[in-house]
């Protein structure tokens, strides 16, 4: 095994002032990649006293400093003098008040990179001074009120989830930004100051819940949406039980009980081959065909032109066939245990997984063998199971699986450590007078990427890089493998800033075109299991022979740094939610339910892939070595569950809040009904004196039941009173927002700017979207450099729109291109309509948010290859995302 200091960020020195989750975790990610990190806590220790600090501070040297004292401040300044990157996540302006002014620090040392991860943006005049805890940010961003159609039908609103999603997204985004700033510094010598507000990061993570398509065709309406509209029109109460709700779910996207009494999650909608395989494995396919289940050839045609009423592989199914199929599947699943079905689905290349708890996930054979869970001998907790890295390079994967436990050091020891690393550094960037002025360009100007991905996680990764100036060519198959809901609706988000081309690479001519594209780019990206790489010619030897030095990134579902029993299983976001404990926590152990937010893991997997690609680019610039970047949905579920995803002897029970009735962590961190709505209080017993001093809360300290006291007190005044008075007292509290309200308040007509100057929230409406629909989307504004620029996205093209120009760019003549199109080696579209409707002239429903509609349709793989390519292996697609 190579030494740890051979890791890609060897020589990078970080001073980490972060507290809670986001700041320390960003520094942890950099340390996992080899950076030397000194972590600074206040004199009384971490603000968050939690075993997860053993995870967040691994690979770090930790000390305490009082920044409010002259000696403590002087020592902090000495540490910063030796640093390449300084990280903090306090409220805007706090570090400056303490005497650490990042503007002055960078003026004296222009090579310094400073990274701030506040709860709300520094230009958010309303909220920047708020005490921005994890739950308060989530409540403010609509994460607890936009909980999906399930919760609407059950009459549950608001509801609570303990997942720190805001920090999870901010961790991947901020660590990516730090590495991209290092990449730019390697070229110019100049650092940067970057701000990544957790609220803005969370809004990007919730992007699929927040965008609206005016005139969305009615074919995309789910059974749940029909029921909601019916109940509203007839004034019927929203009171469905969990059991009754199941009958409103698609048979290929729901939970089934198995022979062992445990639950199994089947996720096969929108992809005909996956659904057919599931029915054949369950032994009910022939019965359904005999019962007349139709098969529509072209699901991208208007519904009026179909040769049947529905089809396997279309979502949503009409209720008639959904009921018939579900009933047969329910009986079939009772024949085997959930574990047995897990193996059969996995080995049969069918997306599905047994529901498990986080404790089971952390101790699972696969997660431990694959390096998704690692062991660290912590000084306080002993041998401890911890999450593995969230991203890695294949060439260094094994070196990242033995993290050093956190180490308490003195100031002198920390300074010596940083100084020693600095002394050993071979400086390859411009220094002194050679440092270049800020160009104002994006960090990735000139980078050319070939995107072979599908669904959410994969294409989201390249869309993420495009905001920094990367040119992305999105290549898909001439004939789609997904129905339009998965195949088209998702791409309104994932295919922004991309050129779309269609090609059949199973032909000799198509393969030559593909080879030319590979030769023309700097990086190739795909989401697929490893077993598909060699047949596709994407193994390292084949790629390097084709284009020496080309970089490569791969995302998948269950992959880790090392092989494990489930490495080649395919799946989506929902598969890992079920398997890693998220669904058992969200819905409750006996009634598991998918987390309400579309792309809960997918979006962050895309960001984590962006991080891996940034490290790969930096490493190549420093060393000339081409590497293969990696991440997986399984890796990022651990960061979404950082307060729970660990185990050790004597660990307290896994008893975090769960289920639909959960309203908070405890009585002082909880939703309370007010005289006119709700308020979320996020406090603790150390603040009882502060609460006692607030008008209307006197006597709380002596109350027999804190919860009962607060329930009565909060109902005496409106929500805005309580939110304002508590915030003024320095206590975290806020009225919960709905994403719909945020969208209405912070929306503008698209103006070609990224929205970074508009506070924590920014949406743009595209009235002239190429789909023909008016579309409103969240702006990609969570990463805010000072010297570099980010760009607003251009709307997603129709599939095949750029086929001609892409082929011309790799040397094909106009005549050759037209011949390829005529012979279907290349294509110009998947259908006559960008977003297929019901009729050729679309019959549409009113404008509605597609968040929950998309949520209802999981995501298997897309397919650049025809199904015949990997038929011998039972594979039908490039990739498995989500």
ZAMARGU-4260 file (C-alpha; in steps of 0.2 Angstrom, whole numbers, plus 5000, padded with zeros to 4 digits):
<rodrens>
0) 5000/5000/5000 | 5007/5017/4996 | 5009/5030/5009 | 4995/5041/5014 | 5004/5057/5009
5) 5003/5050/4991 | 4985/5055/4991 | 4979/5068/4978 | 4978/5082/4990 | 4995/5079/4998
10) 5003/5095/5003 | 4987/5105/5004 | 4985/5113/5022 | 4968/5117/5029 | 4963/5126/5045
15) 4946/5121/5050 | 4936/5133/5061 | 4920/5124/5057 | 4907/5118/5070 | 4891/5108/5069
20) 4891/5097/5053 | 4894/5107/5037 | 4911/5115/5040 | 4920/5101/5049 | 4913/5089/5036
25) 4920/5099/5021 | 4937/5098/5030 | 4935/5080/5033 | 4932/5077/5014 | 4948/5086/5010
30) 4957/5076/5023 | 4951/5060/5016 | 4959/5065/5000 | 4975/5068/5009 | 4975/5086/5015
35) 4983/5091/5031 | 4969/5098/5042 | 4970/5107/5059 | 4953/5108/5067 | 4950/5123/5080
40) 4937/5121/5093 | 4931/5135/5105 | 4938/5133/5123 | 4923/5123/5130 | 4924/5111/5115
45) 4914/5108/5100 | 4897/5117/5099 | 4889/5100/5095 | 4893/5087/5108 | 4890/5071/5098
50) 4899/5055/5094 | 4898/5060/5075 | 4912/5072/5079 | 4924/5057/5079 | 4919/5055/5061
55) 4919/5073/5056 | 4937/5076/5064 | 4945/5060/5058 | 4962/5063/5049 | 4963/5079/5059
60) 4974/5087/5072 | 4962/5096/5085 | 4965/5110/5097 | 4956/5123/5107 | 4958/5142/5105
65) 4949/5156/5112 | 4947/5168/5097 | 4940/5181/5109 | 4957/5183/5118 | 4972/5191/5110
70) 4983/5176/5113 | 4970/5165/5105 | 4968/5176/5090 | 4986/5178/5087 | 4988/5159/5087
75) 4974/5157/5075 | 4983/5170/5064 | 4999/5160/5064 | 4990/5144/5059 | 4982/5153/5045
80) 4999/5160/5039 | 5003/5142/5035 | 4987/5137/5027 | 4981/5135/5009 | 4963/5134/5014
85) 4953/5142/5028 | 4935/5135/5032 | 4922/5142/5043 | 4903/5141/5044 | 4897/5154/5056
90) 4885/5168/5053 | 4891/5180/5040 | 4903/5193/5048 | 4907/5183/5064 | 4925/5179/5059
95) 4928/5197/5055 | 4921/5202/5072 | 4933/5190/5080 | 4948/5198/5071 | 4949/5186/5056
100) 4945/5197/5041 | 4946/5186/5025 | 4947/5201/5014 | 4962/5207/5023 | 4970/5190/5024
105) 4968/5187/5006 | 4975/5205/5002 | 4991/5200/5011 | 4991/5182/5004 | 4983/5182/4987
110) 4986/5163/4986 | 4975/5160/5001 | 4958/5151/4998 | 4944/5155/5011 | 4928/5146/5012
115) 4912/5151/5021 | 4897/5140/5023 | 4884/5150/5033 | 4867/5145/5036 | 4860/5159/5025
120) 4869/5170/5012 | 4878/5185/5017 | 4868/5195/5005 | 4851/5189/5013 | 4846/5205/5022
125) 4832/5196/5031 | 4840/5180/5038 | 4859/5182/5038 | 4859/5186/5057 | 4847/5172/5061
130) 4854/5158/5072 | 4854/5145/5057 | 4853/5128/5064 | 4851/5113/5053 | 4832/5111/5056
135) 4829/5129/5055 | 4836/5131/5038 | 4826/5115/5033 | 4810/5123/5039 | 4814/5140/5031
140) 4817/5131/5014 | 4801/5121/5014 | 4809/5105/5017 | 4796/5101/5031 | 4781/5107/5022
145) 4784/5100/5005 | 4783/5082/5010 | 4774/5075/4995 | 4758/5068/4989 | 4759/5054/5002
150) 4759/5066/5017 | 4745/5077/5008 | 4734/5061/5007 | 4737/5056/5024 | 4734/5074/5031
155) 4751/5076/5038 | 4758/5094/5037 | 4770/5099/5042 | 4781/5084/5047 | 4799/5082/5052
160) 4814/5073/5046 | 4831/5072/5056 | 4841/5070/5040 | 4854/5085/5039 | 4850/5087/5020
165) 4856/5105/5020 | 4873/5101/5026 | 4874/5085/5016 | 4872/5095/5000 | 4883/5110/5006
170) 4897/5097/5010 | 4898/5091/4993 | 4896/5108/4985 | 4908/5117/4996 | 4922/5104/4995
175) 4920/5104/4976 | 4922/5123/4976 | 4937/5122/4987 | 4946/5109/4975 | 4941/5119/4960
180) 4948/5135/4968 | 4964/5125/4971 | 4964/5120/4952 | 4962/5138/4947 | 4976/5143/4959
185) 4988/5130/4952 | 4986/5139/4935 | 4986/5157/4941 | 4993/5157/4958 | 4978/5166/4965
190) 4966/5160/4978 | 4948/5165/4980 | 4935/5168/4993 | 4920/5156/4991 | 4903/5157/5000
195) 4891/5142/5000 | 4876/5146/5010 | 4868/5130/5017 | 4850/5137/5012 | 4855/5139/4994
200) 4863/5122/4994 | 4847/5114/5001 | 4837/5123/4988 | 4848/5116/4974 | 4846/5099/4982
205) 4827/5101/4982 | 4827/5107/4964 | 4816/5093/4957 | 4803/5097/4970 | 4802/5116/4965
210) 4801/5117/4947 | 4785/5120/4937 | 4780/5117/4920 | 4765/5127/4914 | 4753/5116/4904
215) 4760/5099/4909 | 4752/5086/4898 | 4739/5076/4908 | 4747/5059/4904 | 4760/5063/4918
220) 4746/5064/4932 | 4748/5050/4945 | 4734/5041/4954 | 4738/5051/4970 | 4736/5067/4961
225) 4719/5062/4954 | 4714/5057/4972 | 4720/5074/4979 | 4710/5083/4965 | 4694/5072/4968
230) 4695/5075/4987 | 4697/5094/4985 | 4683/5095/4973 | 4671/5085/4984 | 4677/5092/5001
235) 4683/5075/5007 | 4695/5075/5022 | 4713/5070/5018 | 4714/5055/5030 | 4721/5040/5020
240) 4730/5027/5031 | 4747/5020/5026 | 4739/5004/5021 | 4726/5012/5010 | 4739/5024/5002
245) 4748/5009/4995 | 4734/5006/4983 | 4737/5023/4975 | 4755/5018/4971 | 4762/5011/4955
250) 4765/4992/4956 | 4783/4994/4950 | 4787/5008/4963 | 4781/5002/4980 | 4784/4992/4995
255) 4779/4973/4997 | 4778/4962/5012 | 4789/4946/5011 | 4789/4929/5019 | 4799/4935/5034
260) 4787/4949/5038 | 4799/4962/5032 | 4797/4974/5017 | 4805/4975/5000 | 4805/4990/4989
265) 4803/4987/4970 | 4808/5001/4959 | 4805/4997/4941 | 4794/5010/4933 | 4797/5019/4916
270) 4809/5005/4909 | 4801/4991/4900 | 4815/4978/4902 | 4817/4981/4921 | 4798/4979/4924
275) 4797/4964/4912 | 4812/4956/4921 | 4803/4959/4938 | 4787/4951/4932 | 4796/4936/4925
280) 4806/4933/4941 | 4790/4934/4951 | 4782/4922/4940 | 4767/4933/4934 | 4772/4939/4917
285) 4763/4926/4907 | 4748/4927/4917 | 4747/4946/4914 | 4750/4944/4895 | 4736/4931/4895
290) 4725/4944/4904 | 4728/4956/4890 | 4742/4967/4896 | 4746/4978/4881 | 4763/4982/4874
295) 4765/5000/4866 | 4779/5001/4854 | 4783/5020/4855 | 4779/5027/4872 | 4786/5044/4866
300) 4772/5046/4853 | 4756/5055/4859 | 4744/5044/4869 | 4731/5046/4855 | 4743/5036/4843
305) 4747/5022/4855 | 4742/5004/4849 | 4736/5000/4866 | 4729/5008/4882 | 4745/5006/4892
310) 4761/4996/4892 | 4774/4989/4903 | 4787/5003/4905 | 4775/5017/4906 | 4773/5028/4921
315) 4760/5031/4928 | 4750/5015/4924 | 4731/5018/4924 | 4722/5012/4940 | 4714/4997/4931
320) 4731/4989/4927 | 4740/4995/4942 | 4727/4986/4953 | 4729/4970/4943 | 4748/4970/4943
325) 4749/4975/4961 | 4738/4961/4967 | 4748/4948/4958 | 4765/4955/4964 | 4759/4956/4982
330) 4755/4937/4982 | 4771/4933/4973 | 4782/4942/4986 | 4775/4932/5000 | 4784/4916/4993
335) 4802/4921/4999 | 4811/4932/5012 | 4816/4950/5009 | 4834/4944/5009 | 4831/4931/4996
340) 4822/4943/4985 | 4836/4955/4987 | 4849/4943/4980 | 4837/4938/4966 | 4833/4955/4961
345) 4852/4960/4962 | 4858/4945/4952 | 4844/4947/4940 | 4849/4966/4936 | 4832/4972/4943
350) 4831/4987/4953 | 4824/4983/4970 | 4830/4981/4988 | 4825/4975/5005 | 4820/4988/5018
355) 4834/4989/5032 | 4838/5000/5046 | 4854/5012/5047 | 4861/5000/5060 | 4860/4985/5048
360) 4867/4996/5034 | 4882/5001/5044 | 4885/4983/5049 | 4881/4975/5032 | 4893/4963/5024
365) 4893/4973/5008 | 4896/4990/5015 | 4910/4984/5025 | 4919/4974/5011 | 4917/4988/4999
370) 4924/5002/5009 | 4907/5011/5011 | 4910/5008/5029 | 4927/5009/5037 | 4934/5006/5054
375) 4943/5019/5064 | 4951/5016/5082 | 4945/5032/5090 | 4952/5038/5106 | 4935/5040/5115
380) 4924/5027/5107 | 4937/5013/5103 | 4935/5003/5087 | 4922/5013/5077 | 4912/5009/5061
385) 4912/5026/5051 | 4906/5031/5034 | 4919/5028/5020 | 4924/5042/5008 | 4910/5051/4999
390) 4921/5051/4983 | 4938/5044/4978 | 4950/5041/4963 | 4951/5022/4958 | 4970/5023/4959
395) 4970/5029/4977 | 4955/5020/4983 | 4963/5008/4995 | 4974/5022/5003 | 4958/5031/5008
400) 4951/5016/5019 | 4961/5018/5034 | 4958/5035/5041 | 4968/5041/5056 | 4958/5044/5071
405) 4956/5062/5077 | 4971/5068/5087 | 4972/5081/5101 | 4987/5092/5099 | 4994/5108/5107
410) 4996/5124/5097 | 5014/5122/5095 | 5012/5104/5088 | 4999/5110/5076 | 5010/5124/5070
415) 5024/5112/5067 | 5013/5100/5058 | 5008/5114/5045 | 5025/5121/5044 | 5033/5104/5040
420) 5020/5101/5026 | 5024/5118/5019 | 5043/5115/5020 | 5041/5099/5010 | 5029/5106/4997
425) 5036/5107/4979 | 5027/5123/4973 | 5022/5122/4955 | 5010/5137/4954 | 5014/5155/4951
430) 5020/5164/4967 | 5025/5182/4972 | 5024/5194/4957 | 5020/5180/4945 | 5003/5178/4953
435) 4990/5183/4940 | 4976/5195/4943 | 4958/5188/4944 | 4952/5184/4927 | 4934/5183/4931
440) 4932/5167/4921 | 4924/5151/4927 | 4936/5138/4935 | 4933/5126/4920 | 4933/5136/4905
445) 4940/5126/4890 | 4936/5109/4898 | 4926/5097/4886 | 4916/5083/4893 | 4907/5068/4885
450) 4892/5064/4895 | 4885/5046/4893 | 4874/5047/4909 | 4856/5045/4913 | 4842/5050/4924
455) 4847/5061/4939 | 4864/5058/4948 | 4875/5056/4932 | 4868/5070/4921 | 4867/5081/4937
460) 4886/5079/4939 | 4890/5086/4922 | 4877/5100/4923 | 4885/5105/4939 | 4902/5107/4931
465) 4894/5117/4917 | 4891/5131/4928 | 4909/5134/4929 | 4912/5135/4910 | 4914/5117/4905
470) 4907/5112/4888 | 4896/5096/4889 | 4891/5085/4875 | 4877/5074/4880 | 4876/5058/4870
475) 4861/5046/4870 | 4855/5032/4860 | 4844/5035/4844 | 4830/5025/4852 | 4825/5029/4870
480) 4824/5015/4883 | 4813/5026/4895 | 4796/5033/4894 | 4795/5052/4893 | 4792/5055/4911
485) 4809/5048/4916 | 4817/5051/4899 | 4812/5069/4896 | 4805/5077/4912 | 4820/5075/4922
490) 4831/5082/4909 | 4824/5099/4911 | 4835/5100/4926 | 4849/5088/4922 | 4853/5093/4903
495) 4855/5112/4906 | 4870/5120/4897 | 4873/5104/4887 | 4873/5100/4868 | 4862/5085/4865
500) 4867/5072/4851 | 4859/5055/4847 | 4870/5040/4840 | 4868/5021/4839 | 4886/5016/4844
505) 4881/4997/4841 | 4885/5000/4823 | 4903/5001/4816 | 4899/5019/4810 | 4891/5024/4826
510) 4906/5017/4836 | 4918/5027/4825 | 4908/5042/4829 | 4909/5038/4847 | 4928/5035/4846
515) 4930/5052/4838 | 4920/5060/4852 | 4931/5052/4865 | 4947/5058/4856 | 4939/5076/4856
520) 4936/5078/4875 | 4945/5079/4891 | 4934/5069/4902 | 4921/5055/4900 | 4907/5052/4912
525) 4895/5038/4914 | 4884/5030/4928 | 4885/5011/4927 | 4891/4996/4936 | 4909/4991/4933
530) 4904/4975/4924 | 4898/4986/4909 | 4914/4995/4907 | 4924/4983/4896 | 4910/4978/4884
535) 4907/4997/4881 | 4926/5000/4879 | 4926/5012/4894 | 4939/5002/4904 | 4955/5011/4907
540) 4966/5002/4895 | 4953/5005/4881 | 4950/5023/4885 | 4969/5027/4886 | 4973/5019/4870
545) 4959/5029/4862 | 4964/5046/4870 | 4980/5045/4881 | 4977/5056/4896 | 4958/5057/4895
550) 4950/5058/4912 | 4935/5047/4917 | 4922/5047/4930 | 4909/5033/4935 | 4894/5034/4946
555) 4884/5019/4952 | 4872/5013/4965 | 4881/5001/4977 | 4899/5003/4972 | 4912/5007/4984
560) 4931/5009/4984 | 4933/4990/4984 | 4923/4976/4977 | 4909/4969/4988 | 4895/4956/4986
565) 4883/4969/4978 | 4895/4979/4968 | 4886/4975/4952 | 4869/4977/4958 | 4859/4990/4949
570) 4847/5003/4957 | 4842/5021/4960 | 4841/5033/4974 | 4826/5024/4981 | 4835/5008/4982
575) 4848/5015/4994 | 4835/5024/5004 | 4827/5008/5007 | 4843/4998/5010 | 4852/5011/5021
580) 4838/5015/5033 | 4832/5032/5026 | 4814/5025/5022 | 4812/5015/5039 | 4817/5032/5048
585) 4806/5043/5037 | 4790/5032/5037 | 4793/5022/5053 | 4801/5005/5055 | 4784/4996/5052
590) 4778/5007/5038 | 4793/5013/5028 | 4791/5027/5016 | 4802/5035/5003 | 4809/5052/5008
595) 4798/5065/5001 | 4811/5074/4991 | 4815/5069/4974 | 4834/5066/4972 | 4837/5065/4990
600) 4853/5055/4986 | 4854/5057/4968 | 4857/5076/4967 | 4871/5075/4980 | 4878/5060/4971
605) 4880/5071/4956 | 4888/5085/4967 | 4900/5071/4974 | 4905/5066/4957 | 4909/5084/4953
610) 4920/5084/4968 | 4929/5068/4962 | 4931/5075/4945 | 4938/5091/4952 | 4951/5081/4962
615) 4955/5071/4946 | 4958/5088/4937 | 4968/5095/4950 | 4979/5079/4952 | 4982/5079/4933
620) 4987/5097/4933 | 4999/5094/4947 | 5007/5077/4941 | 5001/5074/4923 | 4993/5057/4929
625) 4976/5053/4922 | 4964/5045/4935 | 4947/5038/4936 | 4935/5047/4948 | 4921/5038/4957
630) 4907/5040/4969 | 4890/5031/4972 | 4873/5033/4979 | 4879/5022/4993 | 4893/5033/4997
635) 4883/5049/4999 | 4869/5041/5009 | 4882/5040/5023 | 4884/5059/5023 | 4865/5062/5023
640) 4865/5051/5038 | 4881/5058/5047 | 4872/5059/5064 | 4867/5041/5063 | 4879/5031/5051
645) 4892/5024/5064 | 4893/5011/5077 | 4904/5006/5091 | 4903/4995/5107 | 4891/5003/5119
650) 4883/5014/5107 | 4867/5022/5112 | 4852/5015/5103 | 4848/5020/5085 | 4832/5030/5091
655) 4832/5046/5081 | 4815/5054/5077 | 4806/5043/5064 | 4789/5041/5057 | 4775/5053/5050
660) 4771/5060/5067 | 4788/5065/5072 | 4788/5084/5074 | 4806/5087/5080 | 4821/5080/5089
665) 4814/5084/5107 | 4802/5096/5116 | 4814/5111/5113 | 4817/5106/5095 | 4800/5104/5088
670) 4785/5111/5078 | 4772/5120/5088 | 4755/5126/5083 | 4752/5145/5085 | 4736/5155/5084
675) 4738/5156/5065 | 4750/5143/5059 | 4766/5134/5064 | 4783/5139/5071 | 4798/5128/5073
680) 4808/5131/5088 | 4826/5123/5088 | 4833/5126/5106 | 4840/5115/5120 | 4840/5115/5139
685) 4855/5126/5140 | 4845/5140/5133 | 4831/5139/5146 | 4836/5155/5154 | 4834/5164/5138
690) 4817/5157/5135 | 4812/5161/5152 | 4816/5180/5148 | 4804/5180/5133 | 4787/5187/5136
695) 4774/5173/5136 | 4786/5160/5141 | 4790/5165/5159 | 4789/5149/5170 | 4795/5137/5157
700) 4810/5132/5168 | 4798/5126/5182 | 4785/5118/5171 | 4782/5100/5174 | 4781/5096/5155
705) 4791/5108/5144 | 4781/5101/5129 | 4764/5104/5136 | 4770/5122/5142 | 4775/5127/5125
710) 4760/5119/5116 | 4749/5131/5127 | 4760/5146/5126 | 4763/5146/5107 | 4744/5146/5104
715) 4742/5163/5112 | 4751/5173/5098 | 4753/5172/5079 | 4768/5163/5071 | 4777/5178/5066
720) 4777/5185/5083 | 4785/5170/5090 | 4798/5168/5076 | 4803/5187/5078 | 4804/5187/5097
725) 4814/5171/5098 | 4826/5176/5084 | 4829/5193/5093 | 4834/5183/5109 | 4846/5173/5099
730) 4836/5157/5099 | 4833/5148/5083 | 4815/5149/5077 | 4806/5151/5061 | 4789/5150/5052
735) 4790/5135/5040 | 4789/5140/5022 | 4782/5131/5008 | 4793/5129/4992 | 4778/5136/4982
740) 4778/5152/4992 | 4797/5154/4991 | 4796/5152/4972 | 4783/5165/4971 | 4792/5177/4982
745) 4809/5175/4974 | 4806/5172/4956 | 4811/5183/4941 | 4811/5181/4922 | 4827/5173/4917
750) 4840/5187/4913 | 4856/5177/4910 | 4863/5179/4927 | 4865/5165/4940 | 4856/5173/4955
755) 4871/5173/4967 | 4867/5192/4971 | 4849/5189/4976 | 4851/5182/4993 | 4848/5164/4999
760) 4834/5160/4986 | 4833/5163/4968 | 4821/5156/4954 | 4820/5160/4936 | 4806/5158/4924
765) 4810/5153/4906 | 4795/5159/4895 | 4803/5154/4879 | 4809/5137/4885 | 4813/5126/4869
770) 4800/5113/4876 | 4786/5126/4871 | 4781/5126/4890 | 4784/5140/4902 | 4796/5133/4915
775) 4801/5140/4932 | 4817/5133/4940 | 4829/5136/4955 | 4844/5145/4950 | 4861/5136/4952
780) 4867/5149/4964 | 4874/5140/4979 | 4893/5142/4975 | 4898/5160/4975 | 4916/5164/4971
785) 4923/5181/4973 | 4936/5182/4959 | 4929/5168/4948 | 4912/5167/4939 | 4898/5155/4938
790) 4886/5156/4924 | 4867/5155/4922 | 4861/5139/4914 | 4854/5139/4896 | 4838/5128/4895
795) 4839/5109/4891 | 4838/5106/4872 | 4827/5093/4865 | 4836/5076/4863 | 4846/5077/4847
800) 4845/5095/4844 | 4864/5097/4842 | 4867/5081/4833 | 4872/5089/4817 | 4884/5102/4825
805) 4892/5089/4837 | 4895/5077/4822 | 4902/5092/4812 | 4914/5096/4826 | 4922/5079/4825
810) 4925/5080/4807 | 4910/5073/4798 | 4905/5082/4782 | 4887/5088/4780 | 4884/5074/4767
815) 4890/5061/4780 | 4880/5068/4794 | 4864/5068/4783 | 4867/5050/4778 | 4870/5044/4796
820) 4853/5052/4801 | 4844/5044/4786 | 4851/5027/4791 | 4847/5030/4809 | 4865/5029/4814
825) 4862/5046/4821 | 4846/5055/4826 | 4838/5072/4828 | 4825/5068/4841 | 4815/5055/4851
830) 4798/5061/4846 | 4789/5075/4836 | 4786/5084/4852 | 4799/5089/4865 | 4788/5083/4879
835) 4776/5070/4872 | 4758/5074/4876 | 4741/5066/4874 | 4736/5072/4857 | 4748/5079/4843
840) 4741/5096/4849 | 4743/5093/4867 | 4728/5092/4879 | 4736/5099/4895 | 4732/5101/4913
845) 4734/5118/4922 | 4751/5123/4928 | 4757/5112/4942 | 4773/5108/4951 | 4781/5092/4944
850) 4790/5088/4960 | 4779/5075/4967 | 4775/5068/4950 | 4794/5065/4946 | 4796/5059/4964
855) 4783/5045/4960 | 4794/5039/4945 | 4810/5031/4951 | 4825/5030/4940 | 4833/5015/4932
860) 4846/5017/4918 | 4845/5026/4902 | 4853/5018/4887 | 4865/5024/4874 | 4867/5006/4869
865) 4853/4996/4862 | 4847/4982/4873 | 4856/4969/4862 | 4873/4975/4867 | 4873/4968/4884
870) 4859/4956/4882 | 4870/4941/4887 | 4873/4949/4904 | 4855/4954/4906 | 4860/4973/4906
875) 4850/4985/4896 | 4858/5002/4899 | 4874/5012/4901 | 4871/5016/4919 | 4861/5015/4934
880) 4858/5031/4943 | 4846/5035/4957
</rodrens>
